[in-house]
Amino acid sequence: MSSKSTQEYLNEEEWWREEGYARPEDVPVPDWHLAILEERMECYRNDDTSTWRTWDEIREESMREIMEEMKRRSK
């Protein structure tokens, strides 16, 4: 491999085409991956979504906690 980082190498479209993956749909997904996804989706289907929080709520709470900790440490 060249001196490029692995990420740079993987990002190159040419590499994907050389490997036969012209589109994301062409990348093979093992059956066991699909089985895990199905198990997880089943959990969500049966979950009470009224208890879920939005990303905005989580971000706001996290930022509040960070700010409180920063204030506490600066004392």
N, C-alpha and C positions, 0 to 999 in steps of 0.2 A: 504494500500500500504506500501511497505517496506521503509527503509530510503533512498533508491536510488532516484536520481532525476527523474523527469518525463521523461526527454530526454533519460536517460539511460534505463528506463523501456520500452519506446516506441521503442528503437533501438534493443531490444532483439528479435531475430527471433522467439523464442518460443511464445512470446505474439502474434505475427502476425498469427502464425499457430493456436493458441488457438482460435483466433477470426475468423478463417476461411479464412484468406488472405494469402495463401501460396505464391502467386505471385502478383506483383503490378497490373496485369490485373484483379485480383480477387476483388480488392477494388471497391465497388460500387461508381459510379459518379452520383449525382443527375441530373435530366434533366435540372434544372435551371442553373447548372454549365456549361453544354454543350451549352445551349442557349447563355450564356455570352461569351463563347469561340468563338462560331460561329459569334457573332456580332463583336468581336474584329478582328477575322480573315478577315471578310468582309472589315473592315477598311483598313487592310494591303493590301488586294488584289487590292484596288482602289488607293492606295497611290503611289506617285511618288518616287520610291526608289533611284533616283539619288540625292535626298536631304538628304538621310540617311548618317550617319557617322559611321565609324567602331569603334569597341571598342578601338583599338590602338589610333585612333585620339582623342577619348574622354579621355582616360587615359593620353595621352600626354598633352592635354590642362589642365586637372585637376592638374597634377603634376606641370606644369608651374605656374598655379595660386597659388598653395600651396607654392611653392618656393618663388614666388614674395611676398606673404603675410608674410612669415617667415623673409625675408630680411627687409621688411618694419617695422615689429615689433621689429627687433633687432637694429634698428637705434636709 
